[in-house]
Amino acid sequence: MQKNTRRRKLIAILMVIALASSCNNFLDLKPLGNATEGEIKNAGGLDGKIFGLYGTFRATAESDRSGLAGLAFAFLHSIRSDDAVKGYIEGNTATYEAAGDRYAYTSGDTWLVQQYWYNHYNFIDATNDVLYLIDSLKLSDPASMVNQAEARFFRAYSYFDLVRTFGEVPKIDFKIKKIGDGNIAKSSVAEIYALIDVDMNFATANLPAKWESKFTSRLTSGAANALWAKTKLYRNDWGGALSLCESVINSGLYSLYPSYNDFFTEKGENSSESILEIQNYVNGSGSINYSNEMAERTGIRGGGFFNQGWGWNQPSKALVDAYEPNDPRKNATILFTGQPDGYGMTLPSDLQLPYWNRKEYAEPNRLLSSGLTKPDFLNVRLLRYADVLLMAAEAANELGNTTKALGYVNQVRARARGNNPTTVLPNITTTNQTLLRAAIKHERRVEMGMEYERFFDLVRWGDALTVLGPLGYTERCKYYPIPQGAIDRSQGIIKQNPDWN
């Protein structure tokens, strides 16, 4: 299904604004000029900067279409888990296979890790610029408050990625006016989370519950509540997480998409289950490409029609074996070499890998009818309603409210079951907190398979050493080494993570 015209136009506007701006490495940023009151207070001045943030969120530059949720994101958030493997190995990609699959981390001075670090900090700098303009011009009208909330959400999102990935990082919550302003030491994990809390508190209070249809992809209070809830789960703030999740649930604005399988197709994009998506667009000929190319990076690596991508971030046998018998989510998440794809085609039997990522796989007729060879038009799901229900179930169980927890987790299982009999994915009935905790963890794994959550879930649960240890994981692997280039640029002000000195 093609994206509707109005949304395509909006996406195009956002991306053009973003791609028109330059992108410098963090700590090498040029001083940013002051905007005049006339430039910002006119009808579209501040909105233009905000739209630019959405474009940068997707991709930081035309020559680097990875943004905050591209290949580096897949490497650090997914490939490091037991549910995914690096995938297709070619040339120097063996370095990433060793780091992602066997935890043979390097000094962090690899292309993807540097890209992840700089993309996040460049984006943080862009959000700080917007916040500085709003503050310096003393803008307090309703529209400007919403714009400030959008910028704060994006800054909090970026720092949540960084603190989960690296631990202590520099806290840049101010405008960089001259070279060197951002060259500061790391802040503690607690200080980073404190900034996240301040930003998310503002975002939840000031973002609208929904937008008119032409702004389908813009941030909402639901997105802010969902993200803030997730940050609280990472700190075992069960009460805070449950309250925020239930704000989303009780809003009545979200629901589980009827078909789990269809949710991950184009017709499921920006649907009732979607809370936050990276908006990608490629025109029919491929001559216009506003995407972060996630689908291409993770696409099947084969021949002919099935030469759709790089073959990174593919399902592991451990994930294949994790599903209960007849769980429909298995075939909606994983493609099998030599077997039907569910759309009327059969994967070749001579592909290098046995399993492939179906959640980044386009319906063949969509590719064939358009003449495109890469599925880069697919959006990337970052937050969805099923995730909120499972977070609520986890928090409720930890608070001892097993009845409430069962209600939430069984909603997720019922949708996954679909029209199958109740013998398929039967409701969970145990009220034993320990057993229910294990059931919720399992449900989260199979419901969110290949969705960039598993590694960090294992770490925050304290299960990483037990589950990943046989693969080479040690306790120091919960944080990745800070890129050596960032340390060198800081002239030693930024210190390497202690476990990696």
Secondary structure, DSSP 8 states (H G I E B T S, - for coil): ----HHHHHHHHHHHHHHHHS----TTS--------HHHHHSTTHHHHHHHHHHHHHH-SBTTBTTTTSSHHHHIIIIITSTTEEEES--GGGHHHHHHHHH----SS-SHHHHHHHHHHHHHHHHHHHHHHHHHHTT--SHHHHHHHHHHHHHHHHHHHHHHHHHSSEE---S---STTTT---EE-HHHHHHHHHHHHHHHHHHS-S---GGGTTS--HHHHHHHHHHHHHTTT-HHHHHHHHHHHHHTSS----S-HHHHTSGGGTTSTTEEEEE--EE-TTSSSEES--HHHHTS---SGGG--S--EEEE-HHHHHHS-TT-HHHHHHEEETTSB-SSS-B--TT-S-SEEEGGG---HHHHHHHT-SS-TTS-EEEEEHHHHHHHHHHHHHHTT-HHHHHHHHHHHHHHHHTTS-TTSS-------HHHHHHHHHHHHHHHTTTSS-HHHHHHHHT-HHHHHGGGT--GGGGS----HHHHHHTTTSS---GGG-
